């Protein structure tokens, strides 16, 4: 189960990607209307690259959370299996 902090961090990453992209597009469109084509182009490219970095980072964080949960579940299962095996071993030792 993901904690609130983990879910908040994921949402923050995705929202940051969206806001960076939309903000750079809005400012770029305004600059295009004023005739600053080079600055607007640079702003579009920088906004797109930054947005992509935030998006990829959020996806990687989500994968890391998933695999941590999987490892925890597998760890519990193997711990239970070893506990059962040690219990059987103790019984066999008591029998002689």
Residue pairs with C-beta under 8 A, 6 or more apart in sequence:
1 69
2 65
2 69
6 65
9 61
10 58
10 61
10 62
10 65
13 54
13 55
13 57
13 58
13 61
14 54
14 55
14 58
16 54
17 51
17 52
17 54
17 55
17 58
18 51
20 47
20 50
20 51
20 54
21 47
21 48
21 51
23 47
24 43
24 44
24 46
24 47
24 48
24 50
24 51
25 44
25 47
27 43
28 40
28 41
28 43
28 44
28 47
29 40
31 39
31 40
31 43
32 40
